[in-house]
Amino acid sequence: MARVKVLVPVVRVNDSLLLAPSLEKCPLFALYELERSGFRLIEIIAGGDEGFSALREVVESKQPDVVVVLGTARSDKLEGLGVRIYRSRELEVENALKELGGAL
């Protein structure tokens, strides 16, 4: 597997990163690199209060291969940005990335 750049809309709860329940009100984005041996965090990006425009800006500037979203999150606007979407049932980011690694 080649390296895959993965963007995850997240919320921070204590010391954990969890998938954000809404793409419209996402406070942070975590950018990861996924490869055969696992994954590593590249950077955390502040989302601000701009709603979907913040997500669009991050997708356009960081050009991820995949965006991981919580299975229930609306992603119709995201589909128009030409990025692959992976829907996870996992709430914890690390578990969602492990799940994604097995699906690639």
C-alpha positions in Angstrom: 0.0 0.0 0.0 1.3 3.4 -0.9 1.1 6.2 1.6 -2.4 7.6 1.9 -3.1 11.1 3.2 -6.2 11.0 5.4 -8.2 13.9 6.8 -10.4 13.4 9.8 -12.8 16.0 11.2 -12.4 15.6 15.0 -13.4 16.8 18.4 -11.0 16.6 21.4 -12.4 14.9 24.5 -9.8 14.9 27.3 -6.7 13.4 25.7 -8.5 11.6 22.9 -9.5 12.6 19.4 -13.0 11.4 18.3 -14.7 11.7 15.0 -16.8 14.8 14.8 -20.5 14.1 14.7 -21.1 17.0 12.3 -19.0 18.3 9.4 -20.7 21.7 9.7 -19.5 22.3 13.3 -16.1 20.7 13.4 -13.6 22.4 15.7 -10.5 20.5 14.5 -9.2 18.5 11.6 -6.5 15.8 12.0 -4.3 15.0 9.1 -2.7 11.6 9.1 -0.5 9.5 6.9 -1.6 5.9 6.6 0.8 3.2 5.4 1.2 -0.5 5.6 2.9 -0.3 9.0 0.2 1.9 10.6 -0.5 5.6 10.7 1.1 8.8 12.0 -0.4 12.2 12.9 1.0 14.9 10.6 -0.9 17.9 12.0 -4.0 19.2 13.8 -5.7 22.1 12.0 -8.2 24.4 13.7 -11.6 24.4 12.0 -13.0 27.6 13.3 -16.7 28.5 13.1 -16.9 28.7 9.4 -18.9 25.5 8.9 -18.5 23.7 5.6 -16.3 26.4 4.1 -13.6 25.6 6.7 -13.7 21.9 5.6 -13.6 22.9 1.9 -10.5 25.1 2.6 -8.7 22.3 4.4 -9.5 19.7 1.7 -8.3 22.1 -1.0 -5.1 23.1 0.8 -4.0 19.7 2.2 -5.4 17.6 -0.7 -6.1 14.4 1.3 -6.8 11.1 -0.6 -9.5 10.2 1.9 -11.8 12.0 4.4 -13.0 9.8 7.2 -16.4 10.7 8.6 -18.7 9.3 11.2 -21.2 7.0 9.6 -24.1 9.3 10.4 -22.5 12.6 9.3 -24.0 14.4 6.3 -21.4 14.4 3.5 -23.3 15.5 0.4 -21.3 18.7 0.1 -18.0 16.9 0.7 -18.7 14.6 -2.3 -18.6 17.5 -4.6 -14.9 18.2 -3.7 -13.7 15.1 -5.5 -12.2 13.4 -2.5 -12.9 9.8 -1.4 -15.1 9.4 1.7 -14.8 6.6 4.1 -17.7 6.2 6.6 -16.7 4.7 9.9 -18.8 3.3 12.7 -15.9 3.8 15.1 -16.0 6.9 17.3 -12.3 6.9 18.2 -10.0 8.1 15.5 -7.3 5.5 16.0 -9.9 2.7 15.6 -11.4 4.3 12.5 -7.9 4.5 11.0 -7.2 0.9 11.7 -10.5 0.0 10.1 -9.7 2.1 7.1 -6.3 0.5 6.7 -7.9 -2.9 6.5 -10.3 -1.6 3.8 -7.7 -0.2 1.5 
